Structures are given as C-alpha cells and as structure tokens.
Amino acid sequence: MTDHPLRNTPSLDAFWMPFTANRQFKAAPRLLVAAQGMHYTADDGRSVLDGTAGLWCVNAGHGRRGIAAAVERQLATLDFAPTFQMGHPVAFAFAERLAEIAPGGPEAGLDRVFFTNSGSESVDTALKIALAYQRAIGQGTRTRLIGRERGYHGVGFGGISVGGIVSNRRVFPQLPGADHLRHTHDPARNRFVKGQPEHGAELADDLERLVQLHGAETIAACIVEPVAGSTGVLIPPKGYLERLRDICTRHGILLIFDEVISGFGRLGAPFATDFFGVVPDLVTAAKGLTNGTVPMGAVFASRTVHDALMRGPDGIELFHGYTYSGHPIACAAGIATLDIYREEGLLTRAADLSDDWAAAMHDLRGRKRVTDIRTLGLVAGIELESRPDAPGQRAYDVFVDCFARGLLTRVTGDIIALSPPLIVERGQIAEMAAVLGDAIDRAA
Ligand code: PMP
C-alpha cells in the first residue's frame, strides 16, 4: 500500500493483524504513533484520550520514565539469561515483590509465582499446574476442566477449551472433557446496576450440577474471570464467587481466577481476589504486571498447590516453562511498575474514583438505544441495542466515531467497554462520558 495517504506509514500488507478484520482495517487504518500519560498520539497528530489503558494493560499510564530507565539499565547489564536449570537475581527479586502483594494477602498464601509471557500462557500454565497437582496428590482421574460461557481465557488450546466464546472455538478442536457453567449476565433481572448485581448467585450451582453429571473425581479445576472483561464487562452477582468457592472446596476442585484484566488495581484493590474477598487456589495475571510495556504473565499458586508438587520425587517438579519465563527485561519492567503502583497508590486508586466513574457512565442511561450499563472499579460496559441486520455494527460505529473525536474505546459485540489507566483524572472521566454520549446519539 505504497499509495497510502499517510506519510511515513509503511506498507500495511505484511503484518497479519491479530483479532482484526484485516481487510476492513487496512482500507481505513487507525494508527497510534506515540503515547504519554493518558493520551495517545495518532499518526495525523491528533491527541486521543486512552479510555482503555491500551488493551486493559497500561494501568499506570503511558511513557513512564521509571520503567524505561529500568529496562535500559537491565538491557545493558544482563539482556538475557536462561531460567531452566539456571537463574538470575532479577526474576527472584520480582517474584518476591509479587509475593508481597499476592492476591488475598499473606493469609491466602498465593505467593508462589510462575512466570509466563502473556495472559494466554498464564491460563494454560494454571490449567497444567492444576492437572499436575491433582495427579501429585493421587487424584489423577481428575482431568476435566470447567470454564464458563462468555469466558475469555486467551487463545491457547487450554484457554479456548475452557473459554466460552463461540468464534474462538468454532474452528479449532477443544481439550477433551472441558465443560462450562452458564454465564452470569441476566438482563431480565439485573440492568443498569452500579457494582455487583443482586440476582444470580445460584448460577454458581451449575458447578454442583456438573459434579453430579460427571463425578467430582473427574474434575480438576474450575476457571472463571472474577469479572468477565473481553466479553462485555459481566460483573459477578453478589454471593456468586463465594458459592463457587464453597462448591470447589467441598468437591476437591481447584478454583482458578483469571485476573489478567482484574489484577493490578482495576477494581480498586490489588486483585479481584482482594476486592471480593474470595480466595482461589491459582490466579493468572499479565497485562498490568509490566504496565503493558514488556510482554509478561504470571501465575500465583497457593502454597498448598506448590508444596504438593515440591514433595514429589527429585527432579523437575513441573515439566513446563518458556524460554522467556522470568525474562530479565520483563522482570526489570515489572519491578519498576510495582514501584510506581506503590508510590502513587494506584492499586487502590480505582476505589476512590469508582463512585464518580459509575455516576458518569450511568448518566449515559437514557441515551437512545442504550440497553444496559455495568460498572465496577474503573471498568464499564455500555450495551447498545443490536441492529437485527448487523449485530455489533452500532457499537463498532460508536468506537470508530469516538476514535475520530479523540477517545479510544473498546468494542465487543454490541458492547462498548471502557477501562482507563488508573491515573485518570475526574475531568477526563467527564470527557470520556461526553464524547461517548455524543457518539452513541449519532449511531442511534
Ligand atoms: N485472560 C483474560 C481474562 C484476558 O482478558 C486475556 C486478554 N484480554 C487473556 C486471558 C489473554 O491474554 P493475552 O492476550 O496476553 O494472551
């Protein structure tokens, strides 16, 4: 595309873009060339307010000097070192720092950290740890993995098997034995709710039904996002997660929280585990782990799970890992990120802003064709009436319009999702609501 109108833009042909309608995008590209604080700069020089923290990951805002300096220092000191039968101090230091803020606090004991490079890898790692744990404690018949409809757990074969996104599953084979709970979105009973919906805790009993159907002795683990993000901000009803925890405990099923989005302050506590006060056995993380700067993921495992594997025969306890597990550059970025979170109180800042956030977002109620608004912490899902002839088109139009007017949003089906960096100011929240409201009016 050498005739592309944007100067200094390379040809768009070679990059096969992920999760993108490539032909549509390349006909009318949206390119970001710089970022600082709460704003991106588009390639035509326009400033674009970041309503989505990139892809739910830039929690401390863009262009953080502390992270850049740490990465540069680390690159110059130790650019790479293996972590297979070798080690380097930065990975141990980062794991220790993470253990200090591990989900659920010290009592939860979720302070053994396995490093990966992405959310998808964290999910597949957590599922494999669960299977290995069950085997290690003599429960090797437990091979079934339970997920949830409308769950998003990345794109590995494990993740798409427990995930509940049809287009993610249609083309590819699934792990045998995966099964699913129903999702918790019930617009008939819960609409325009600020925070957790009142109705639907009993949906957790789906797990009890699957236990009756398959036998507890076949089920290794159940994985859910505490708040489903990518499928449109589905917030768990009051009591739901507690009930799921209880059923898992009674039947020897490990509970995994996928906190790739909810981790690192999104809800107003360090993790959703802390926010809801429900403690799983494994927690996945990524994204905010390095403020989105260097690809990295992590799995927090409980001491119970970890120690069971460490009690096995001498040798490799978990036959799993990545060349880049605990990559020094990622770890350096991660430590610098945690420093910023701590110094600026970002892991709890969403709690201070969440009332204003909810008020601004729920003010969009009453705009034409807005059928639901859901908010928690610094997340919002604004659902629009689906166009029968073109499902998803209306929200997509809103997304494109917002971008043209200087606001980055995220679209998923007929839902607009917002999740700004945790450094967002109140004025910027108002600005987001105003731009979005206008775009919704135009799309109606
Ligand atoms: N789990 C959840 C809950 C996610 O939101 C995502 C990404 N949006 C993933 C897993 C996958 O992460 P990644 O894209 O880094 O592989």
Residues whose N, C-alpha, C, O or C-beta is under 5 A from the ligand:
A	BS01	PMP	S118 G119 S120 E121 Y152 H153 G154 E225 G229 S230 D258 V260 I261 A286
